[in-house]
Amino acid sequence: MTEYREGDRSRAICSVCGHIVSTTFALRDVPFDAGIGVVPNVLAAVCDNCGGVVAIPAQSTNAIARAHEALRG
């Protein structure tokens, strides 16, 4: 598994821009898809064109799981 750090670069498909874009890994507060809650300060691949989150690396899954558990109580 590749370990990414803040500032690392990659490429991904951006659903907003509609094509393959360059990305930069950065810490972001990312909302859950269901719209209930946010994962604070998670490493994410951010589109260099529009600033949207386009991917979450596998190493961020523990932070996501902890945030989800905190919501459930």
Secondary structure by P-SEA (a helix, b strand, c coil): cccccccccbbbbbcccccbbbbbbbbbbccccccccccccccccccccccccccccccaaaaaaaaaaaaac
